[in-house]
Amino acid sequence: MGWTIVLAVVMLLAGLALLVKGADFLVDGASGLAARMHIPPLVIGLTVVAFGTSAPELAVSVAAAIRGSTDLAVGNVVGSNICNILLIVGVTSLVRELPVRKNSFRLDIPVLLAASVLLVGLGAWGEAVEWWDGLIMLLVFAAYMTFLVVGAVKKKEELSAPPPEKNTLYNRLKKKVWFLILITVGGIAAVVGGGTLLVEGATTVAELLSVPEDVVGLTIVAIGTSLPELVTSVVAARKGETDIAVGNVVGSNICNIFLVAGVSSLFHPLAFTMGENLIDGLVALAAVLLLLFCAMAARGKVKRWAGALMLLSFVGYYVYLFLARL
């Protein structure tokens, strides 16, 4: 058992590293190619970058669904959404108060609320998210993305200009088409391979330590895939660049439900138990409601007291997981 668990942990960590770096390469390559095709920066930000930030969760959940580890797939989606709000927004707002854009109040947060309700409702209705449920999610996601892109283009909105890149060999190579294709393909391969390794390692750890797969998905996998966003958000907050922090988290959560759960269910029905999965889904829904309440109470800002409340809620939920599930 000793060497087996060491190997499983190595696979888990290697998979996580491949996921994170692969997603970076995928976003760099795909956005660079899109720019070469003269696609507006705003459209790139709303599509390529949004997909790239959800690529780790997508790879993990699809790999888990193919393997039949549906508890891990569901736990990854729900756990990532909980981490994104309670952990990432919570920690970041302690560093600096976060503004919430009007568009998030009018569109993104209501869509996330509807998505969270839909996930819980579809799962509870048949105790599984079936392939036809996944198709519904993907159709809604396609409609949502189309609405965003068309609306943004009509208003001729522009994303804030990216910071100037350092004159490194990597940044110089990113101006060449062959290199952009190489890192795009390599990024996809790394994300797929990393997701497979992470699922293999996580399920092995769960089996050896007799830990339920959904708990592994809700904790190790969910936090692991959310760590890059956490570090990025905290660094951005320290620099005062908080304009789209909440919007990015909400958008990522929408992708996790509609895209990640939707695609995963096409490979294998995602079992949704009326006990644990229902509770986890309701916690994710409550996290969205808490974010909305805190932002409305502070007139469009997530203040430090709200961040503290979110972190306390996150800790309380994890205490419940370890006391009730292990």
Residue frames relative to the residue before (quaternion, step in Angstrom):
aa qw qx qy qz dx dy dz
M 1.0000 0.0000 0.0000 0.0000 0.00 0.00 0.00
G 0.5998 0.6174 -0.3568 0.3629 3.57 1.05 -0.81
W 0.7282 0.4134 -0.2401 0.4911 3.57 0.74 -1.11
T 0.6093 0.5741 -0.3537 0.4172 3.57 1.08 -0.71
I 0.6992 0.4545 -0.2833 0.4736 3.56 0.88 -0.90
V 0.5953 0.5457 -0.3648 0.4634 3.61 1.11 -0.62
L 0.6580 0.5028 -0.3019 0.4723 3.57 0.96 -0.91
A 0.6440 0.5260 -0.3205 0.4538 3.59 1.01 -0.83
V 0.6571 0.4979 -0.3102 0.4735 3.59 0.97 -0.83
V 0.6276 0.5261 -0.3317 0.4683 3.59 1.02 -0.79
M 0.6437 0.5133 -0.3155 0.4718 3.59 0.98 -0.85
L 0.6468 0.5299 -0.3129 0.4504 3.57 0.97 -0.90
L 0.7009 0.4626 -0.2705 0.4708 3.58 0.86 -0.98
A 0.6442 0.5111 -0.3223 0.4690 3.59 1.01 -0.82
G 0.6380 0.5264 -0.3209 0.4614 3.57 1.02 -0.80
L 0.6491 0.5157 -0.3117 0.4642 3.56 0.98 -0.85
A 0.6539 0.5111 -0.3126 0.4621 3.59 0.95 -0.86
L 0.6543 0.5047 -0.3080 0.4715 3.59 0.98 -0.84
L 0.6280 0.5440 -0.3308 0.4475 3.58 1.02 -0.80
V 0.6965 0.4852 -0.2781 0.4496 3.55 0.79 -1.05
K 0.7185 0.4305 -0.2598 0.4805 3.60 0.78 -1.00
G 0.6260 0.5464 -0.3372 0.4427 3.56 1.05 -0.74
A 0.6391 0.5190 -0.3195 0.4692 3.57 1.02 -0.80
D 0.6230 0.5367 -0.3349 0.4601 3.60 1.05 -0.76
F 0.6755 0.4851 -0.2877 0.4750 3.57 0.89 -0.96
L 0.6374 0.5405 -0.3247 0.4429 3.57 0.99 -0.86
V 0.6735 0.4855 -0.2917 0.4749 3.58 0.91 -0.91
D 0.6538 0.5126 -0.3179 0.4568 3.60 0.92 -0.91
G 0.7092 0.4713 -0.2689 0.4501 3.56 0.82 -1.00
A 0.6970 0.4795 -0.2793 0.4541 3.57 0.83 -0.99
S 0.6720 0.4786 -0.3071 0.4744 3.59 0.93 -0.83
G 0.6290 0.5310 -0.3348 0.4587 3.59 1.08 -0.69
L 0.6593 0.4922 -0.3043 0.4801 3.58 0.97 -0.84
A 0.6374 0.5266 -0.3266 0.4579 3.58 1.01 -0.83
A 0.6430 0.5128 -0.3199 0.4703 3.57 1.02 -0.77
R 0.6220 0.5403 -0.3301 0.4607 3.58 1.08 -0.75
M 0.6883 0.4506 -0.2629 0.5042 3.57 1.18 -0.64
H 0.4750 -0.7163 0.3956 0.3236 3.57 1.38 0.28
I 0.3047 0.7147 -0.5516 0.3034 3.56 1.02 0.88
P 0.5413 -0.6504 0.4118 0.3383 3.64 -0.79 0.94
P 0.5951 -0.5984 0.4010 0.3564 3.62 -1.02 0.76
L 0.6281 0.5499 -0.3441 0.4296 3.59 1.00 -0.78
V 0.6556 0.5029 -0.3091 0.4709 3.58 0.96 -0.88
I 0.6151 0.5376 -0.3392 0.4665 3.58 1.05 -0.76
G 0.6734 0.5105 -0.2927 0.4475 3.56 0.91 -0.94
L 0.7141 0.4620 -0.2586 0.4580 3.57 0.97 -0.84
T 0.7638 0.3568 -0.1903 0.5031 3.59 1.14 -0.50
V 0.7586 0.3893 -0.2241 0.4720 3.58 0.41 -1.22
V 0.7060 0.4547 -0.2724 0.4697 3.57 0.78 -1.03
A 0.6291 0.5332 -0.3369 0.4543 3.60 1.00 -0.79
F 0.6570 0.4914 -0.3074 0.4821 3.58 0.97 -0.84
G 0.6499 0.5483 -0.3194 0.4183 3.57 0.95 -0.89
T 0.6731 0.4940 -0.3047 0.4583 3.59 0.98 -0.80
S 0.7065 0.4185 -0.2619 0.5070 3.60 1.21 -0.45
A 0.4211 0.7425 -0.4430 0.2740 3.59 1.28 -0.12
P 0.6478 0.5069 -0.3530 0.4459 3.67 0.87 -0.75
E 0.6698 0.4868 -0.3031 0.4716 3.60 0.88 -0.92
L 0.6352 0.5332 -0.3260 0.4537 3.58 1.03 -0.82
A 0.6728 0.5005 -0.2988 0.4556 3.58 0.87 -0.95
V 0.6667 0.5050 -0.3018 0.4575 3.59 0.93 -0.90
S 0.7104 0.4665 -0.2738 0.4502 3.59 0.79 -0.99
V 0.6477 0.4983 -0.3286 0.4735 3.61 0.98 -0.76
A 0.6457 0.5125 -0.3212 0.4661 3.59 0.95 -0.86
A 0.6582 0.4991 -0.3042 0.4745 3.58 1.00 -0.83
A 0.6482 0.5172 -0.3200 0.4583 3.60 0.99 -0.81
I 0.6399 0.5154 -0.3245 0.4686 3.60 0.97 -0.84
R 0.6803 0.4823 -0.2747 0.4786 3.56 1.03 -0.81
G 0.4936 -0.6577 0.4284 0.3746 3.58 1.22 -0.41
S 0.5165 0.6291 -0.4144 0.4070 3.58 1.32 0.13
T 0.0160 -0.8641 0.5030 -0.0030 3.57 0.63 1.14
D 0.5694 0.5777 -0.3942 0.4321 3.61 1.11 -0.50
L 0.6505 0.5055 -0.3051 0.4778 3.56 1.06 -0.81
A 0.6422 0.5335 -0.3194 0.4483 3.59 1.01 -0.83
V 0.6851 0.4640 -0.2782 0.4878 3.59 0.88 -0.96
G 0.6519 0.5297 -0.3125 0.4436 3.56 0.94 -0.90
N 0.6335 0.5379 -0.3276 0.4495 3.57 1.06 -0.75
V 0.6685 0.4954 -0.2997 0.4668 3.59 0.92 -0.92
V 0.7189 0.4429 -0.2530 0.4722 3.55 0.72 -1.10
G 0.6673 0.5140 -0.3034 0.4456 3.58 0.93 -0.89
S 0.6384 0.5206 -0.3297 0.4613 3.60 1.01 -0.77
N 0.6510 0.5133 -0.3181 0.4600 3.58 1.00 -0.80
I 0.6380 0.5126 -0.3213 0.4764 3.57 1.03 -0.77
C 0.6641 0.5053 -0.2983 0.4633 3.59 0.94 -0.94
N 0.6400 0.5583 -0.3325 0.4102 3.58 0.92 -0.91
I 0.7417 0.3858 -0.2285 0.4989 3.58 0.92 -0.87
L 0.7703 0.3977 -0.2260 0.4442 3.57 0.49 -1.17
L 0.7404 0.3887 -0.2319 0.4969 3.60 0.98 -0.77
I 0.7467 0.4172 -0.2490 0.4543 3.60 0.59 -1.12
V 0.6914 0.4371 -0.2831 0.5008 3.61 0.79 -0.97
G 0.6252 0.5603 -0.3325 0.4298 3.58 1.03 -0.82
V 0.7074 0.4462 -0.2637 0.4806 3.59 0.76 -1.05
T 0.6718 0.5196 -0.3057 0.4305 3.58 0.87 -0.97
S 0.6862 0.4822 -0.2930 0.4591 3.60 0.95 -0.83
L 0.5669 0.5547 -0.3950 0.4636 3.60 1.22 -0.22
V 0.6401 0.5117 -0.3183 0.4767 3.57 1.14 -0.65
R 0.7779 -0.1363 0.1284 0.5998 3.57 0.96 -0.94
E 0.5475 -0.6155 0.4469 0.3489 3.59 -1.01 0.78
L 0.2748 -0.7912 0.5326 0.1220 3.55 -0.94 0.97
P 0.3238 -0.7296 0.5611 0.2189 3.61 -0.80 0.93
V 0.2392 -0.7383 0.6117 0.1535 3.57 -1.20 0.61
R 0.4106 -0.7381 0.4817 0.2336 3.57 -0.58 1.14
K 0.6061 -0.5664 0.4161 0.3725 3.57 -1.17 0.60
N 0.6296 0.5506 -0.3352 0.4336 3.57 1.03 -0.76
S 0.6134 0.5416 -0.3499 0.4560 3.58 1.13 -0.61
F 0.6423 0.5104 -0.3156 0.4769 3.58 1.07 -0.77
R 0.7345 0.4610 -0.2380 0.4375 3.55 0.88 -0.99
L 0.8319 0.2018 -0.0633 0.5130 3.58 0.95 -0.84
D 0.7653 0.4465 -0.2540 0.3879 3.57 0.41 -1.23
I 0.6991 0.4554 -0.2860 0.4713 3.60 0.81 -0.95
P 0.6363 0.4985 -0.3466 0.4758 3.66 0.95 -0.70
V 0.6382 0.5101 -0.3331 0.4706 3.62 1.01 -0.75
L 0.6489 0.5056 -0.3199 0.4701 3.60 0.98 -0.81
L 0.6160 0.5316 -0.3410 0.4708 3.59 1.03 -0.76
A 0.6708 0.4918 -0.2933 0.4713 3.57 0.90 -0.95
A 0.6455 0.5220 -0.3193 0.4570 3.59 1.00 -0.82
S 0.6567 0.5116 -0.3077 0.4608 3.59 0.97 -0.86
V 0.6462 0.5025 -0.3078 0.4850 3.56 1.01 -0.83
L 0.6481 0.5275 -0.3144 0.4503 3.59 0.97 -0.88
L 0.6491 0.5169 -0.3211 0.4565 3.60 0.93 -0.87
V 0.6791 0.4721 -0.2882 0.4826 3.57 0.88 -0.94
G 0.6716 0.5208 -0.2978 0.4348 3.57 0.93 -0.92
L 0.6826 0.4735 -0.2885 0.4761 3.58 0.87 -0.95
G 0.6636 0.5103 -0.3055 0.4538 3.57 0.99 -0.84
A 0.6966 0.4705 -0.2731 0.4677 3.57 0.94 -0.91
W 0.6030 0.6003 -0.3567 0.3857 3.59 1.06 -0.73
G 0.8217 0.1295 -0.0563 0.5522 3.59 0.78 -0.99
E 0.4432 -0.7020 0.4272 0.3582 3.57 1.37 0.21
A 0.7461 0.2165 -0.2085 0.5941 3.58 1.15 0.70
V 0.3369 -0.6725 0.6096 0.2502 3.53 -1.24 0.51
E 0.1937 -0.8228 0.5297 0.0698 3.57 -0.25 1.32
W 0.7105 -0.4644 0.3073 0.4303 3.57 -1.29 0.19
W 0.6536 0.4997 -0.3340 0.4600 3.60 1.02 -0.66
D 0.5810 0.5390 -0.3695 0.4852 3.58 1.19 -0.51
G 0.6401 0.5343 -0.3137 0.4543 3.56 1.03 -0.84
L 0.6288 0.5309 -0.3310 0.4617 3.57 1.04 -0.76
I 0.6205 0.5329 -0.3359 0.4671 3.57 1.02 -0.82
M 0.6604 0.5156 -0.3024 0.4545 3.58 0.92 -0.94
L 0.6814 0.4913 -0.2917 0.4574 3.57 0.91 -0.91
L 0.6302 0.5222 -0.3306 0.4700 3.59 1.06 -0.71
V 0.6471 0.5000 -0.3136 0.4826 3.58 0.99 -0.84
F 0.6440 0.5248 -0.3187 0.4564 3.58 1.00 -0.85
A 0.6457 0.5160 -0.3150 0.4665 3.59 0.98 -0.87
A 0.6512 0.5082 -0.3111 0.4699 3.58 1.00 -0.84
Y 0.6467 0.5254 -0.3104 0.4576 3.59 0.98 -0.86
M 0.6831 0.4779 -0.2917 0.4689 3.59 0.87 -0.93
T 0.6288 0.5294 -0.3333 0.4617 3.58 1.02 -0.78
F 0.6407 0.5266 -0.3131 0.4627 3.57 0.99 -0.88
L 0.6542 0.5159 -0.3118 0.4568 3.58 0.95 -0.88
V 0.7002 0.4797 -0.2795 0.4489 3.56 0.78 -1.04
V 0.6752 0.4911 -0.2992 0.4620 3.59 0.86 -0.97
G 0.6661 0.5071 -0.3020 0.4560 3.58 0.93 -0.91
A 0.6663 0.5051 -0.3052 0.4558 3.56 0.97 -0.86
V 0.6574 0.5068 -0.3119 0.4623 3.58 0.96 -0.85
K 0.6376 0.5319 -0.3285 0.4502 3.60 0.99 -0.81
K 0.7151 0.4250 -0.2486 0.4962 3.56 1.01 -0.81
K 0.3162 -0.7753 0.4800 0.2616 3.56 1.37 -0.21
E 0.2053 0.7847 -0.5501 0.1987 3.55 0.94 0.95
E 0.1614 -0.7694 0.6081 0.1104 3.52 -1.20 0.50
L 0.4669 -0.6413 0.5250 0.3086 3.55 -1.11 0.67
S 0.5897 -0.5463 0.4337 0.4071 3.55 -1.17 0.46
A 0.5605 -0.6315 0.4162 0.3374 3.55 -0.99 0.83
P 0.4596 -0.6786 0.4867 0.3024 3.60 -0.90 0.85
P 0.5775 -0.5783 0.4248 0.3895 3.60 -1.12 0.52
P 0.5895 -0.5824 0.4107 0.3804 3.60 -1.08 0.63
E 0.4054 -0.7288 0.5022 0.2287 3.56 -0.94 0.92
K 0.5142 -0.6293 0.4842 0.3241 3.54 -1.12 0.66
N 0.5017 -0.6602 0.4751 0.2945 3.54 -1.13 0.66
T 0.2056 0.7730 -0.5636 0.2062 3.56 0.41 1.28
L 0.6742 -0.4836 0.3617 0.4251 3.57 -1.29 0.30
Y 0.6425 0.5334 -0.3252 0.4438 3.59 0.98 -0.87
N 0.6903 0.4737 -0.2857 0.4663 3.60 0.87 -0.90
R 0.6278 0.5134 -0.3457 0.4719 3.60 1.10 -0.59
L 0.6584 0.5117 -0.3049 0.4601 3.57 1.02 -0.82
K 0.6021 0.5875 -0.3601 0.4033 3.60 1.13 -0.60
K 0.6038 0.5540 -0.3610 0.4452 3.59 1.25 -0.15
K 0.6449 0.5100 -0.3114 0.4764 3.59 1.31 -0.15
V 0.5234 -0.6755 0.4238 0.3003 3.58 -0.85 1.03
W 0.6558 0.5258 -0.3331 0.4273 3.60 0.86 -0.90
F 0.6600 0.4996 -0.3092 0.4681 3.59 1.05 -0.75
L 0.6240 0.5350 -0.3341 0.4612 3.59 1.05 -0.77
I 0.6432 0.5013 -0.3199 0.4824 3.59 1.00 -0.80
L 0.6442 0.5433 -0.3149 0.4366 3.57 0.98 -0.89
I 0.7282 0.4177 -0.2639 0.4750 3.61 0.79 -0.95
T 0.5808 0.5591 -0.3819 0.4519 3.61 1.17 -0.46
V 0.6819 0.4658 -0.2763 0.4916 3.57 0.87 -1.00
G 0.6591 0.5087 -0.3033 0.4636 3.56 0.97 -0.87
G 0.6340 0.5324 -0.3234 0.4582 3.57 1.05 -0.77
I 0.6416 0.5108 -0.3214 0.4735 3.58 0.97 -0.83
A 0.6612 0.5108 -0.3044 0.4574 3.57 0.93 -0.93
A 0.6633 0.5071 -0.3021 0.4600 3.58 0.97 -0.88
V 0.6508 0.5128 -0.3164 0.4620 3.58 0.99 -0.84
V 0.6743 0.4842 -0.2970 0.4719 3.59 0.90 -0.92
G 0.6850 0.4776 -0.2848 0.4707 3.58 0.89 -0.94
G 0.6535 0.5164 -0.3121 0.4569 3.56 0.99 -0.83
G 0.6404 0.5260 -0.3219 0.4578 3.57 1.01 -0.80
T 0.6508 0.5133 -0.3077 0.4672 3.56 1.01 -0.85
L 0.6619 0.5042 -0.3027 0.4648 3.58 0.92 -0.91
L 0.6654 0.5134 -0.3068 0.4466 3.56 0.91 -0.94
V 0.6569 0.4995 -0.3137 0.4696 3.59 0.96 -0.83
E 0.6416 0.5169 -0.3257 0.4638 3.60 0.94 -0.86
G 0.6895 0.4804 -0.2847 0.4612 3.56 0.86 -0.95
A 0.6730 0.5072 -0.2983 0.4481 3.58 0.91 -0.91
T 0.6775 0.4786 -0.3046 0.4682 3.60 0.91 -0.84
T 0.6253 0.5284 -0.3407 0.4623 3.59 1.06 -0.68
V 0.6366 0.5133 -0.3205 0.4780 3.58 0.98 -0.85
A 0.6483 0.5276 -0.3158 0.4491 3.57 0.94 -0.88
E 0.6749 0.4929 -0.2939 0.4638 3.58 0.95 -0.88
L 0.6924 0.4926 -0.2849 0.4435 3.58 0.87 -0.96
L 0.7619 0.3519 -0.1893 0.5097 3.59 1.00 -0.82
S 0.4025 -0.7372 0.4490 0.3049 3.59 1.33 0.07
V 0.3781 0.6931 -0.5076 0.3451 3.54 0.99 0.92
P 0.5015 -0.6596 0.4570 0.3234 3.64 -0.81 0.89
E 0.5693 -0.6287 0.4126 0.3323 3.57 -1.01 0.84
D 0.6390 0.5351 -0.3480 0.4293 3.58 0.98 -0.75
V 0.6248 0.5273 -0.3398 0.4648 3.61 1.09 -0.67
V 0.6209 0.5253 -0.3360 0.4750 3.59 1.05 -0.80
G 0.6703 0.5013 -0.2955 0.4605 3.58 0.94 -0.89
L 0.6937 0.4882 -0.2682 0.4567 3.57 1.01 -0.86
T 0.7577 0.3673 -0.1903 0.5048 3.60 1.14 -0.54
I 0.7976 0.3216 -0.1852 0.4755 3.58 0.07 -1.32
V 0.7266 0.4380 -0.2548 0.4639 3.58 0.73 -1.08
A 0.6765 0.5065 -0.3028 0.4406 3.60 0.86 -0.96
I 0.6857 0.4579 -0.2905 0.4855 3.59 0.86 -0.90
G 0.6330 0.5569 -0.3290 0.4253 3.57 0.98 -0.85
T 0.7183 0.4259 -0.2569 0.4865 3.58 0.86 -0.92
S 0.6766 0.4816 -0.2934 0.4736 3.61 1.23 -0.31
L 0.4763 0.7101 -0.4230 0.2999 3.60 1.24 -0.30
P 0.6473 0.5131 -0.3576 0.4357 3.67 0.84 -0.78
E 0.6564 0.5019 -0.3092 0.4707 3.59 0.98 -0.86
L 0.6257 0.5440 -0.3374 0.4458 3.59 1.04 -0.77
V 0.6777 0.4843 -0.2930 0.4694 3.58 0.84 -0.99
T 0.6570 0.5205 -0.3041 0.4527 3.58 0.93 -0.95
S 0.6755 0.5043 -0.2937 0.4506 3.57 0.91 -0.94
V 0.6612 0.5017 -0.3129 0.4618 3.60 0.94 -0.86
V 0.6482 0.5062 -0.3182 0.4716 3.59 0.95 -0.87
A 0.6535 0.5086 -0.3117 0.4660 3.60 0.95 -0.87
A 0.6454 0.5227 -0.3204 0.4557 3.59 1.00 -0.82
R 0.6459 0.5216 -0.3210 0.4557 3.58 0.98 -0.81
K 0.6975 0.4402 -0.2587 0.5027 3.58 1.16 -0.63
G 0.5330 -0.6521 0.3919 0.3703 3.57 1.30 -0.06
E 0.5341 0.6194 -0.4039 0.4099 3.60 1.29 0.16
T 0.2328 0.8160 -0.4867 0.2075 3.57 0.45 1.24
D 0.3333 0.8098 -0.4537 0.1653 3.58 1.29 0.02
I 0.8232 0.1946 -0.0910 0.5256 3.61 0.84 -0.89
A 0.2827 0.8032 -0.4904 0.1853 3.59 1.24 0.33
V 0.7020 0.4485 -0.2727 0.4813 3.61 0.77 -0.99
G 0.6365 0.5409 -0.3269 0.4420 3.57 0.99 -0.83
N 0.6441 0.5250 -0.3185 0.4562 3.59 1.02 -0.79
V 0.6493 0.5118 -0.3103 0.4692 3.58 1.00 -0.85
V 0.6651 0.4968 -0.3036 0.4676 3.58 0.90 -0.94
G 0.6589 0.5126 -0.3059 0.4577 3.58 0.96 -0.86
S 0.6364 0.5247 -0.3187 0.4670 3.57 1.03 -0.79
N 0.6584 0.5098 -0.3081 0.4601 3.59 0.99 -0.82
I 0.6142 0.5321 -0.3423 0.4717 3.58 1.08 -0.73
C 0.6425 0.5165 -0.3111 0.4730 3.58 0.99 -0.87
N 0.6389 0.5496 -0.3321 0.4236 3.59 0.92 -0.87
I 0.7110 0.4435 -0.2693 0.4747 3.58 0.91 -0.87
F 0.7623 0.4010 -0.2247 0.4557 3.56 0.56 -1.16
L 0.7600 0.3878 -0.2088 0.4779 3.57 0.83 -0.99
V 0.7367 0.4343 -0.2530 0.4525 3.59 0.62 -1.13
A 0.7018 0.4302 -0.2735 0.4975 3.60 0.79 -0.98
G 0.6298 0.5582 -0.3309 0.4270 3.57 1.02 -0.81
V 0.6977 0.4513 -0.2712 0.4859 3.59 0.81 -1.01
S 0.6463 0.5420 -0.3280 0.4254 3.61 0.91 -0.88
S 0.6661 0.5189 -0.3059 0.4398 3.59 0.98 -0.83
L 0.5764 0.5803 -0.3826 0.4297 3.60 1.21 -0.34
F 0.6887 0.4686 -0.2736 0.4809 3.59 1.18 -0.54
H 0.7845 -0.0921 0.0887 0.6068 3.59 1.09 -0.70
P 0.5152 -0.6268 0.4643 0.3551 3.63 -0.90 0.79
L 0.3306 -0.7495 0.5434 0.1834 3.57 -0.88 0.98
A 0.3379 -0.7628 0.5181 0.1887 3.57 -0.32 1.28
F 0.0721 -0.7935 0.6040 -0.0194 3.55 -0.93 0.98
T 0.1827 -0.8186 0.5377 0.0862 3.56 -0.08 1.31
M 0.5244 -0.6601 0.4477 0.2980 3.55 -1.10 0.73
G 0.6347 0.5158 -0.3392 0.4649 3.58 1.25 -0.13
E 0.8342 0.2457 -0.1191 0.4791 3.53 -0.10 -1.37
N 0.6961 0.4827 -0.2966 0.4410 3.60 0.75 -1.03
L 0.6308 0.5327 -0.3342 0.4546 3.57 1.02 -0.76
I 0.6454 0.5140 -0.3157 0.4687 3.58 0.96 -0.86
D 0.6679 0.5021 -0.3034 0.4580 3.59 0.89 -0.95
G 0.6516 0.5174 -0.3096 0.4603 3.56 0.98 -0.85
L 0.6621 0.4965 -0.2988 0.4752 3.57 1.02 -0.79
V 0.6062 0.5347 -0.3523 0.4718 3.60 1.12 -0.62
A 0.6401 0.5110 -0.3209 0.4756 3.59 1.00 -0.83
L 0.6469 0.5033 -0.3112 0.4810 3.58 1.01 -0.80
A 0.6490 0.5140 -0.3124 0.4658 3.59 0.98 -0.84
A 0.6064 0.5561 -0.3543 0.4443 3.60 1.09 -0.68
V 0.6415 0.5081 -0.3222 0.4759 3.60 1.01 -0.79
L 0.6573 0.5076 -0.3058 0.4657 3.58 0.95 -0.89
L 0.6309 0.5276 -0.3262 0.4660 3.58 1.06 -0.77
L 0.6333 0.5201 -0.3238 0.4727 3.59 0.99 -0.83
L 0.6686 0.5008 -0.3001 0.4607 3.58 0.90 -0.93
F 0.6533 0.5165 -0.3111 0.4579 3.59 0.95 -0.89
C 0.6750 0.5010 -0.3008 0.4505 3.59 0.85 -0.97
A 0.6704 0.4978 -0.3007 0.4608 3.59 0.97 -0.87
M 0.6724 0.4836 -0.3015 0.4724 3.60 0.98 -0.80
A 0.6428 0.5364 -0.3258 0.4393 3.58 1.02 -0.80
A 0.7532 0.3474 -0.1936 0.5240 3.58 1.09 -0.71
R 0.4957 -0.7026 0.3995 0.3179 3.58 1.26 0.50
G 0.8214 -0.3019 0.1212 0.4685 3.52 0.64 1.19
K 0.6925 0.4041 -0.2974 0.5184 3.57 1.16 0.44
V 0.2894 -0.6900 0.6243 0.2244 3.55 -1.24 0.52
K 0.1797 -0.8310 0.5233 0.0576 3.54 -0.21 1.35
R 0.7188 -0.4594 0.2996 0.4273 3.56 -1.29 0.17
W 0.6260 0.5301 -0.3564 0.4474 3.60 1.00 -0.70
A 0.6263 0.5286 -0.3295 0.4688 3.57 1.11 -0.69
G 0.6345 0.5290 -0.3218 0.4626 3.57 1.04 -0.80
A 0.6433 0.5152 -0.3162 0.4699 3.56 1.00 -0.82
L 0.6425 0.5213 -0.3116 0.4673 3.58 1.02 -0.83
M 0.6490 0.5141 -0.3142 0.4645 3.58 0.99 -0.82
L 0.6707 0.4927 -0.3045 0.4633 3.58 0.93 -0.87
L 0.6226 0.5222 -0.3383 0.4747 3.59 1.04 -0.72
S 0.6413 0.5132 -0.3155 0.4751 3.58 1.03 -0.81
F 0.6373 0.5300 -0.3199 0.4590 3.58 1.02 -0.83
V 0.6656 0.4905 -0.2969 0.4777 3.58 0.91 -0.93
G 0.6460 0.5297 -0.3168 0.4492 3.58 0.96 -0.86
Y 0.6504 0.5108 -0.3131 0.4669 3.58 0.99 -0.83
Y 0.6806 0.4799 -0.2965 0.4676 3.59 0.94 -0.84
V 0.5898 0.5403 -0.3671 0.4748 3.59 1.11 -0.58
Y 0.6272 0.5274 -0.3226 0.4738 3.58 1.01 -0.84
L 0.6448 0.5370 -0.3300 0.4324 3.61 0.90 -0.94
F 0.7352 0.4409 -0.2420 0.4545 3.56 0.80 -1.03
L 0.6896 0.4646 -0.2915 0.4730 3.59 1.07 -0.64
A 0.7660 0.3948 -0.1974 0.4673 3.59 0.93 -0.88
R 0.7674 0.3959 -0.1989 0.4634 3.60 1.07 -0.66
L 0.7194 0.4286 -0.2528 0.4846 3.59 1.17 -0.44
